[in-house]
Amino acid sequence: METAIELVDVSFVYGTGTVFRTDALSGVSVKIAKGRVSGIIGHTGSGKSTMVQMMNGLIKPTSGSVRLFGEDIFADKKKLRDIRFRVGLVFQYPEYQLFEETVYKDIAYGPTNMKLDEKEIERRVKKAASLVGLDEDLFSKSPFELSGGQKRRVAIAGIMAMEPEVLVLDEPASGLDPVGRKDIFKAILDFRDATGGTVVIVSHSMEDMASYADDIIVMNHGKCFVSGCKEEVFKKADELCKMGLDVPQITSLMTRLRAMGMEIPEGIYTVEDAAKALLPLLLQKAGGGGV
């Protein structure tokens, strides 16, 4: 499987030479697979945000290297601008960064900076708006007239419109209600499916990671505790819980039911998977007069 982004023995120190020195990352080596959704999870201060800011060149590691499709992104400073178009970064609460007069101009801001012609900019704006579920009737409105969820979608569409090879999002559903969360993650998956791009999502929610990520990187105190496909990561449920990171609630429930003697397979991380596992058992009980 081709690697899109790789961090090789990366460390980063804030406040070097001061009493405020903090080791944000220490010897981190991880790979982000091309075309997959990778989740980065961990407590506040575990190094998640520092990692993703390195991925598009906003922060240079104190030591180690960050590679985009095998190329060290910091090897040539002149290429950093292009790197930031290739690796699109959506910060937490991106709606606070909206500033243009209209929704259209805000979404078009990135493509305009890429020096694209107007026809191509328009194509990208319309495509990105469609991916995040924004009606073109909103293009002429001020982004500040929109709801919180719509503002979030405008901000994300602005990054998608640059058509990055890698889309990195820091807590993209933070502060949204359940419907809003679902809409945002649908838009992210639609982007991946439509473009074949790579997606990296920072989240504090194991539930979201279970539902939407293919692979998971667990950070703890600036180090990578474990990384791999989500099935392998969730097998370390006991260790994750000791770190204070809960596995999905439905997984805990299925584990308890197995302990009670129910024949439930391992590897259940979503409500949908649980329903598929439980339905045959309920039907069997119903057929035997047990319900």
C-alpha positions as CSV (number, residue, x, y, z in Angstrom):
1,M,0.0,0.0,0.0
2,E,1.5,3.4,-1.1
3,T,2.3,5.8,1.7
4,A,1.1,9.4,1.3
5,I,2.7,11.0,4.3
6,E,5.4,9.6,6.6
7,L,6.9,11.0,9.7
8,V,10.3,9.5,10.3
9,D,11.7,9.7,13.9
10,V,10.2,13.2,14.3
11,S,10.6,15.2,17.5
12,F,9.5,18.7,18.2
13,V,10.4,21.0,21.2
14,Y,8.6,24.1,22.2
15,G,10.5,26.8,24.1
16,T,14.0,25.4,23.6
17,G,16.5,27.0,26.1
18,T,13.7,28.4,28.4
19,V,12.1,27.2,31.5
20,F,9.0,26.5,29.4
21,R,10.6,23.9,27.3
22,T,8.1,21.2,26.3
23,D,8.7,18.1,24.3
24,A,5.6,18.0,22.1
25,L,6.7,15.1,20.0
26,S,9.5,12.6,20.7
27,G,10.8,10.1,18.1
28,V,7.5,9.7,16.3
29,S,7.5,7.4,13.2
30,V,4.1,6.8,11.5
31,K,2.8,6.2,8.0
32,I,-0.4,7.5,6.5
33,A,-1.7,5.3,3.7
34,K,-2.8,6.8,0.4
35,G,-6.5,6.8,-0.3
36,R,-7.5,5.9,3.3
37,V,-9.0,7.7,6.2
38,S,-6.5,7.8,9.1
39,G,-7.6,9.0,12.5
40,I,-5.3,10.5,15.1
41,I,-6.5,10.3,18.6
42,G,-5.1,11.1,22.1
43,H,-5.6,13.3,25.1
44,T,-5.0,17.1,25.0
45,G,-1.3,17.7,24.9
46,S,-0.5,14.3,23.3
47,G,1.0,16.0,20.2
48,K,-1.9,15.5,17.7
49,S,-2.2,19.1,16.5
50,T,1.6,19.5,16.3
51,M,1.7,16.4,14.1
52,V,-0.9,17.6,11.6
53,Q,0.7,21.1,11.4
54,M,3.9,19.4,10.4
55,M,2.1,17.5,7.6
56,N,1.6,20.7,5.5
57,G,4.8,22.4,6.5
58,L,3.5,24.9,9.1
59,I,5.8,23.6,11.8
60,K,9.3,22.2,11.0
61,P,10.4,19.3,13.2
62,T,13.3,19.8,15.6
63,S,14.7,16.6,14.3
64,G,13.5,13.9,11.9
65,S,11.7,14.3,8.6
66,V,8.2,14.6,7.2
67,R,7.8,13.1,3.7
68,L,5.0,13.6,1.2
69,F,5.0,10.7,-1.3
70,G,8.7,10.0,-0.3
71,E,9.9,13.6,-0.6
72,D,11.1,15.5,2.4
73,I,8.8,18.5,2.5
74,F,11.4,20.7,4.2
75,A,14.2,19.9,1.8
76,D,13.5,22.9,-0.3
77,K,11.9,26.0,1.2
78,K,10.7,27.2,-2.2
79,K,8.4,24.2,-2.5
80,L,6.6,24.8,0.8
81,R,3.9,26.9,-0.8
82,D,3.1,24.1,-3.2
83,I,3.1,21.6,-0.3
84,R,0.4,23.6,1.5
85,F,-1.8,23.3,-1.6
86,R,-1.1,19.6,-1.9
87,V,-1.8,19.0,1.8
88,G,-4.9,21.0,2.8
89,L,-5.2,21.7,6.6
90,V,-8.5,22.5,8.2
91,F,-8.1,23.9,11.7
92,Q,-10.4,23.3,14.6
93,Y,-13.4,25.7,14.4
94,P,-12.5,26.8,10.9
95,E,-15.6,29.0,10.6
96,Y,-13.8,31.5,12.7
97,Q,-11.4,32.0,9.8
98,L,-14.0,33.1,7.3
99,F,-13.5,36.6,6.2
100,E,-14.6,37.2,2.6
101,E,-17.8,39.1,1.6
102,T,-19.6,36.2,0.1
103,V,-19.7,32.4,0.4
104,Y,-18.4,32.1,-3.2
105,K,-15.4,34.3,-2.5
106,D,-14.5,32.4,0.7
107,I,-14.6,29.0,-1.1
108,A,-12.7,30.5,-4.0
109,Y,-9.9,32.0,-1.9
110,G,-7.5,29.0,-2.1
111,P,-8.0,28.3,-5.8
112,T,-7.5,32.0,-6.5
113,N,-4.2,32.0,-4.7
114,M,-3.2,29.0,-6.8
115,K,-3.4,31.4,-9.8
116,L,-6.1,29.3,-11.6
117,D,-8.3,30.9,-14.3
118,E,-11.8,31.9,-13.5
119,K,-13.4,29.0,-15.2
120,E,-11.4,26.5,-13.2
121,I,-12.0,28.4,-10.0
122,E,-15.8,28.3,-10.6
123,R,-15.6,24.5,-11.4
124,R,-13.8,23.9,-8.1
125,V,-16.0,26.1,-6.0
126,K,-19.2,24.4,-7.3
127,K,-17.7,20.9,-6.9
128,A,-16.5,21.6,-3.3
129,A,-19.9,23.2,-2.4
130,S,-21.7,20.1,-3.7
131,L,-19.4,17.7,-1.7
132,V,-20.2,19.5,1.6
133,G,-23.9,19.9,0.8
134,L,-24.1,23.7,0.2
135,D,-26.7,25.0,-2.2
136,E,-25.4,27.4,-4.9
137,D,-28.2,29.8,-3.8
138,L,-26.0,30.6,-0.8
139,F,-23.0,31.7,-3.0
140,S,-24.0,35.4,-2.9
141,K,-24.7,35.5,0.8
142,S,-22.3,36.7,3.5
143,P,-20.9,33.6,5.3
144,F,-21.7,35.4,8.5
145,E,-25.4,35.1,7.8
146,L,-25.2,31.3,7.8
147,S,-25.8,28.8,10.6
148,G,-22.8,27.4,12.5
149,G,-23.0,24.1,10.6
150,Q,-23.2,25.9,7.3
151,K,-20.2,28.1,8.2
152,R,-18.2,25.0,9.0
153,R,-19.1,23.5,5.7
154,V,-18.1,26.7,3.8
155,A,-14.7,26.7,5.6
156,I,-14.1,23.0,4.8
157,A,-15.2,23.5,1.2
158,G,-12.6,26.3,0.9
159,I,-9.8,23.7,1.5
160,M,-11.5,21.0,-0.6
161,A,-11.6,23.5,-3.5
162,M,-7.8,23.4,-3.7
163,E,-8.2,19.7,-4.5
164,P,-5.4,18.6,-2.1
165,E,-3.9,15.2,-2.4
166,V,-4.2,15.0,1.4
167,L,-6.9,16.5,3.4
168,V,-6.1,17.0,7.1
169,L,-8.8,18.1,9.6
170,D,-8.3,18.9,13.2
171,E,-11.5,18.0,15.2
172,P,-13.8,18.8,12.2
173,A,-17.0,18.0,14.0
174,S,-16.1,19.7,17.3
175,G,-19.1,21.6,18.8
176,L,-21.7,20.2,16.3
177,D,-24.9,18.4,17.2
178,P,-25.2,14.7,16.1
179,V,-26.9,15.6,12.8
180,G,-24.2,18.2,12.1
181,R,-21.4,15.7,13.0
182,K,-22.9,13.1,10.6
183,D,-23.2,15.7,7.8
184,I,-19.6,16.8,8.2
185,F,-18.2,13.3,8.2
186,K,-20.3,12.4,5.2
187,A,-18.8,15.4,3.3
188,I,-15.3,14.2,4.2
189,L,-16.0,10.7,3.0
190,D,-17.6,12.0,-0.1
191,F,-14.4,14.0,-0.8
192,R,-12.3,10.9,-0.4
193,D,-14.6,8.8,-2.7
194,A,-14.8,11.6,-5.3
195,T,-11.1,12.4,-5.5
196,G,-9.3,9.2,-4.3
197,G,-7.5,11.5,-1.9
198,T,-6.1,10.7,1.5
199,V,-7.8,12.0,4.7
200,V,-6.3,12.5,8.1
201,I,-8.7,13.3,11.0
202,V,-7.7,14.4,14.5
203,S,-10.5,13.5,16.9
204,H,-11.1,12.9,20.6
205,S,-14.0,10.6,19.8
206,M,-13.4,6.9,19.6
207,E,-17.0,6.6,18.4
208,D,-16.2,8.7,15.3
209,M,-13.0,6.9,14.7
210,A,-14.8,3.5,14.8
211,S,-17.4,4.8,12.3
212,Y,-15.3,6.7,9.8
213,A,-11.6,5.8,10.0
214,D,-9.8,3.0,8.3
215,D,-6.6,3.3,10.3
216,I,-5.9,4.9,13.7
217,I,-2.8,6.4,15.3
218,V,-3.0,6.7,19.1
219,M,-0.8,9.4,20.6
220,N,0.2,9.5,24.2
221,H,2.6,12.1,25.8
222,G,4.1,13.0,22.5
223,K,4.8,9.5,21.4
224,C,2.9,7.1,19.1
225,F,1.5,4.4,21.4
226,V,0.1,2.3,18.6
227,S,-0.9,2.6,14.9
228,G,-2.6,0.4,12.4
229,C,-6.0,-0.6,11.1
230,K,-8.7,0.2,13.6
231,E,-9.5,-3.5,14.2
232,E,-5.9,-4.1,15.4
233,V,-5.9,-0.9,17.5
234,F,-9.2,-1.7,19.2
235,K,-7.8,-5.1,20.2
236,K,-5.7,-3.1,22.7
237,A,-8.9,-2.0,24.5
238,D,-7.6,-2.7,28.0
239,E,-4.4,-0.7,27.4
240,L,-6.4,2.2,25.8
241,C,-8.7,2.3,28.8
242,K,-5.8,2.4,31.2
243,M,-4.6,5.5,29.2
244,G,-8.0,7.0,29.8
245,L,-9.1,6.5,26.1
246,D,-12.3,4.7,26.0
247,V,-13.1,2.2,23.3
248,P,-16.5,2.8,21.6
249,Q,-19.4,2.2,24.1
250,I,-21.0,-0.4,21.8
251,T,-17.7,-2.4,21.9
252,S,-17.7,-2.4,25.7
253,L,-21.4,-3.6,25.7
254,M,-20.6,-6.4,23.3
255,T,-17.6,-7.5,25.5
256,R,-19.9,-7.6,28.5
257,L,-22.5,-9.7,26.6
258,R,-19.7,-12.1,25.5
259,A,-18.7,-12.4,29.2
260,M,-22.3,-13.4,30.0
261,G,-22.1,-16.3,27.6
262,M,-23.6,-14.8,24.4
263,E,-22.0,-16.0,21.2
264,I,-21.0,-12.6,19.8
265,P,-18.0,-12.2,17.6
266,E,-15.1,-9.9,18.5
267,G,-14.3,-6.8,16.4
268,I,-17.6,-5.0,16.8
269,Y,-17.1,-1.2,16.9
270,T,-20.3,0.4,15.6
271,V,-24.0,0.1,16.3
272,E,-24.6,-1.2,12.8
273,D,-22.2,-4.1,13.3
274,A,-23.8,-4.8,16.7
275,A,-27.2,-5.0,15.1
276,K,-26.0,-7.4,12.5
277,A,-24.5,-9.6,15.2
278,L,-27.5,-9.5,17.6
279,L,-30.3,-10.0,15.1
280,P,-29.6,-13.7,14.3
281,L,-29.4,-14.4,18.1
282,L,-32.7,-12.6,18.7
283,L,-34.4,-14.4,15.8
284,Q,-33.1,-17.7,17.1
285,K,-34.5,-17.0,20.5
286,A,-37.8,-15.9,19.0
287,G,-38.0,-19.1,17.0
288,G,-37.3,-21.2,20.0
289,G,-39.9,-19.4,22.1
290,G,-37.3,-17.7,24.2
291,V,-38.6,-14.2,23.7
